[in-house]
Amino acid sequence: MERDGQLELYDRVAARLRDAHRTVRALQVPEDVRQALTRKLLIITAAAKQDLPLAARRLDRLMEDVDAGRLPPAGPGRDEEAAS
């Protein structure tokens, strides 16, 4: 049964990551901000291979920030933000 729950979570996270990438591509932001967000999504994708529930929570937080307009800063210093 736990495996079924894991598969459902995997499907939900995969669909949400796909939607998140579309959302980031559609944002009207400077290219370096878009790149920082894309890096964050790639980090979350990699994390999903190790800890799916953690990746789901990180994706939730990232998309809440994007929806609220809390975007990574443009310019220098963005690499540190991508690791969070």
PLY file of the C-alpha trace (Angstrom):
ply
format ascii 1.0
element vertex 84
property float x
property float y
property float z
element edge 83
property int vertex1
property int vertex2
end_header
0.00 0.00 0.00
2.80 2.40 0.83
4.18 1.85 -2.66
0.85 3.00 -4.16
1.02 6.19 -2.09
4.61 6.75 -3.21
3.61 6.30 -6.86
0.74 8.75 -6.46
3.08 11.29 -4.84
5.61 10.75 -7.63
2.93 11.39 -10.25
1.75 14.56 -8.47
5.29 15.91 -8.02
6.18 15.14 -11.64
3.08 16.96 -12.90
3.72 19.91 -10.59
7.36 20.14 -11.69
6.22 20.18 -15.32
3.72 22.95 -14.52
6.35 24.84 -12.52
8.75 24.80 -15.48
5.99 26.15 -17.72
5.20 28.87 -15.20
8.84 29.92 -14.93
9.23 30.00 -18.72
6.18 32.25 -19.00
7.31 34.77 -16.34
8.12 38.26 -17.55
11.37 38.57 -15.59
15.03 39.19 -16.44
16.78 36.16 -17.90
19.09 35.74 -14.90
16.06 35.51 -12.57
14.51 32.90 -14.87
17.79 30.97 -14.84
17.95 31.08 -11.02
14.40 29.74 -10.79
15.16 27.03 -13.34
18.21 25.99 -11.31
16.04 25.74 -8.22
13.60 23.53 -10.11
16.45 21.31 -11.30
17.73 21.01 -7.73
14.24 20.00 -6.59
14.05 17.47 -9.44
17.34 15.92 -8.33
16.19 15.91 -4.70
13.03 14.02 -5.73
15.20 11.05 -6.64
16.42 10.82 -3.04
13.59 12.19 -0.89
10.30 12.65 -2.68
8.33 14.16 0.24
11.09 16.73 0.86
11.16 17.63 -2.83
7.37 18.10 -2.78
7.64 20.48 0.18
10.48 22.43 -1.46
8.45 22.72 -4.66
5.45 23.98 -2.66
7.59 26.68 -1.03
9.21 27.73 -4.29
5.92 28.05 -6.14
4.33 29.92 -3.21
7.24 32.38 -3.45
6.85 32.71 -7.22
3.08 33.21 -6.91
3.66 35.90 -4.25
6.27 37.65 -6.39
9.16 36.72 -4.09
11.74 36.03 -6.79
15.50 35.54 -6.56
17.45 38.76 -6.98
18.84 39.57 -10.40
22.56 39.80 -10.81
25.45 38.70 -8.55
24.70 36.52 -5.55
21.99 34.46 -7.18
24.01 31.22 -7.02
23.72 31.13 -3.24
19.93 31.48 -3.59
19.75 28.51 -5.97
21.14 26.19 -3.31
18.31 26.95 -0.87
0 1
1 2
2 3
3 4
4 5
5 6
6 7
7 8
8 9
9 10
10 11
11 12
12 13
13 14
14 15
15 16
16 17
17 18
18 19
19 20
20 21
21 22
22 23
23 24
24 25
25 26
26 27
27 28
28 29
29 30
30 31
31 32
32 33
33 34
34 35
35 36
36 37
37 38
38 39
39 40
40 41
41 42
42 43
43 44
44 45
45 46
46 47
47 48
48 49
49 50
50 51
51 52
52 53
53 54
54 55
55 56
56 57
57 58
58 59
59 60
60 61
61 62
62 63
63 64
64 65
65 66
66 67
67 68
68 69
69 70
70 71
71 72
72 73
73 74
74 75
75 76
76 77
77 78
78 79
79 80
80 81
81 82
82 83
